[in-house]
Amino acid sequence: MRRTTSPVSLVLLGIGTFLLVLAAMLAWYVEPRAQRTPIDTDATTVFTGQGSYFDAKKVKTVDETKLTITRKVRGDVADSEKSGRAVWDVSTSVDTPGSLPASDPTDAFQWTVERWVTDRKTNTPVHCCGETPRFEGEAYLKFPFNVEKRSYRWWDSTLGATVPLEFRGTKKVQGYEGYRFTGEVAPAKTGTRQVPGVLVGGSGQVLAEEWYSNTGIELVVDRKTGRILYAAIGPRKTLRAPGAKSGEGEVVLLRSDRIAFTEETQKTQVDIAKADNRKLRLVGVTAPAGAGGLGLLLAVAGTVLVARGRPGNPSASPAAAPAPESSTR
């Protein structure tokens, strides 16, 4: 008896093959392209800690006071879409108890505005789109995707150069584990400023030297997305008389042994990292595994049914030839 192919078997085989192809595309094509720095970011991170700062009104350094650093990052969506890069505008303010709360960031003890432009895939700097200042390195406001267990060149805006951060194992932030990196900045001259000589042990007006160091850089980073979950720094900014050595007529402008992310900022960063990881896992693992497993099952079932076929319709078989009529003489 002749067998025919069932339409159901062909449908199952087709759907199974489609799901297998879809699984491969999700894992090897879609998921890697989902790992792109966002262009519509709008985030605020806050650091706090105890330290010292120079009070211009009192003309002296005030010790053991609360210092707050607020960084606001907003993506320029229009320029990002036009250039194909991640264009972020960054505002950073350093506040003392006297300047908080401040409705205008220009009232802060220190305020800077920067424009960061990076490649959305590699996180490398791109020198375009009004970037300021020109920066280098490979880690800044975030690390590249799929962080590795190695040292990274981190850009320090105050220093105006990169700083090597060494991998130091793992650390949990709000119960969520990330990679820990540490580093420091040795004292370095970063500029000059004209000030009354009396401030640095001189007379008249002098072109004092600005010096900067950082003894406590610590970053904990999400391994998959490169998002910074925790950050701490130990900055020290001072003024020296021209040619003076450390400690000779030196005035402390800003100093803290440790200024770190607040608990609220840590929780926010961890929550965002978890959400981003879920999305990437869905596209790169869960969906491909589900599509691949179901596709394989359907493809096997369809193949078996095609191979077995189904019995032909007897009514469709050719009719038997009629027996010849007998004749009589």
Secondary structure as UniProt FT lines:
FT   STRAND          3..4
FT   HELIX           7..25
FT   HELIX           26..30
FT   HELIX           31..34
FT   STRAND          42..55
FT   TURN            56..59
FT   STRAND          60..75
FT   HELIX           77..83
FT   STRAND          86..95
FT   HELIX           97..99
FT   HELIX           105..107
FT   STRAND          110..118
FT   TURN            120..122
FT   TURN            129..130
FT   STRAND          152..156
FT   TURN            157..160
FT   STRAND          161..173
FT   TURN            174..175
FT   STRAND          176..196
FT   HELIX           197..200
FT   STRAND          205..221
FT   TURN            223..225
FT   STRAND          228..233
FT   STRAND          235..240
FT   TURN            242..243
FT   TURN            246..247
FT   STRAND          251..255
FT   STRAND          259..261
FT   HELIX           263..281
FT   HELIX           282..286
FT   HELIX           287..308
FT   STRAND          310..311
FT   HELIX           314..316
//
